[in-house]
Amino acid sequence: MNSTQSLRTRLDLIQLVETYHQLSIILGILLAVLSVITTFGNGLLLLAIWRDPFKSFRTPTTFFIIGLAAADFLTGLTACPMYAWYFISSSLAYKNRDFFYISNLKKIAQIGQHISMVTMNSSFIILLLFTWSQFTAISFPHKHRAFLTKKRVQTSVILTWAYSGMFSLFSKIKASHKTFLKIDLYFNTTGSLILLTVAYFCLFRAFRQQMRRLHSWRPANSTHGQQRRGRVSRERQFIVVNLLLLSFIIACTMPVTVISYLAQHWVIKTPSVQMVKLGIAMLFANGILFLKFAIDPLVYAWRLSQYRRALKSILFCSRQRTEVDEFLSYSINNRTAISIRRLELNKEETNAINGNWPA
């Protein structure tokens, strides 16, 4: 009986491992596609802010967007290709039974893990700072400009990157890898997620209080119905946008957070089978997590008209200038040819009058 159950468990394990490697190849292809989308989308955002054709990105909070886009850009440029290479190559090597190559690929996975830890933690912390800056802008509009200066925002972004880099190197200095992952899970992932949720609820509450305050300052002779409909419409739009942003963050972050807690604290009865199942679940969670960094520029920038207008101006400005230059060049050349022809005709008329015919 025990031998039959052991054989069945072994067959289940072999089937799960095959499924895991098949899904690893699919995830690797997905990460390769997301790498291009993430790099391209965030690169265009950085280009639009850098060129700034309409001089509309000179506010202090723009540096939060720059820091967020830079973190997502580096995630797509470095971490995504490394993980894609690791998942695809390790699965193909497993099918070929090349276990020595798999052990060498783990070094690439470790490098990708440290890089992604720097870029992802920076992305979440900068997003957290950006959300709280929006809260201060609504709650304390007069003190906001004096408090949130360009120098302070730049310093906070630089310190965020420095902290993420030093934390990533922490595992190489003192802590064991398991302890390091627990600290990252408790402090960075869970802490950022909780603080972001609190920030969005505080932002919503501050917005409602500000709208009521502005409504109470309206003159008595204004139309009360129009004011109420306008206030309700703005509140509804603000609620919808912020709920969508919060739902987007939770949906992308929660799966990997829950599975990481299970991996750290779940008491497993059949270690091999349950670990492979957790590995399969982690594949899906990682795909969802990396999707966040590809969609970030769309959620926080491209949905706003000023960013789209700036990018459109940058992309089509050179083409329009070329067309204008060609038109002016054609006009100048055409006028020059007409002027030369007129001079020739005048010269011929003068020669005819004076009797000097050309030979």
C-alpha angles and dihedrals in degrees: 000000000000091000091052091050091047091051091049091049090050092050090049089050093051091049092048091049090051090050090048093054093045090053089046090060091049091048091048091054090046091051091049090055092044089050091061094043093046095047094044097045096046092040091057089048092053089047092052092050093044095050093037096181095186096040090237099128100067097106122112093244089061088077088063088056090047092051092047093048092046091052092048091044092054090046090056093041099048117007098043096051092045094052091043091053091046096049095045097041096044092050093049090046090051091054089051090045091236096150094162090062090048091056090052091049090059088072089060089049091052092050090048090049093054093046093047090048090057096045097039096046089047090050094051095044093048089048088051092051091047092053093049090048088057088051092053091046091058099036098041107021095163096049094038097079093047093047101039103057127163092251093053093047092048090049092050092050092048091048090049091055091045092051093048092049094048092046091053090054091048093087091057093054112041121338127076117247094252093049089046092054091048092052091048091049095048101038108028106027102032095033094051092046093051093045091048091052091049090047093054093049091048089048091052092048093048091050093053092049091049092050091050091048092051090047092053090054094057116114116260095238094060120103107273096199095055091047092051094047091048093048093047091048093051092046091050092049092047092048093049094048095047094044089051091050092048092045090049092053094045094045092052097041106034099069095056090042094053094045091048090054090049091050091051101042110018113113102223120208097190102031100189098049096040093046091053090049089051089048091054091048090048090055090059091044093051091050090053092046094052089048088067093064091052093050097041096089091049093049099043103029121006093056087065117083096223092063093046091048092050093049092047090052092050095047097045100031095081091047092050091047091051091051091048092048091049090049092049091045091050091047093048093046091046092049090047092052091048091049092050091049090050091051090051091050092048090049091051091049091050091049091049092051092048092042094243102137119183115256 
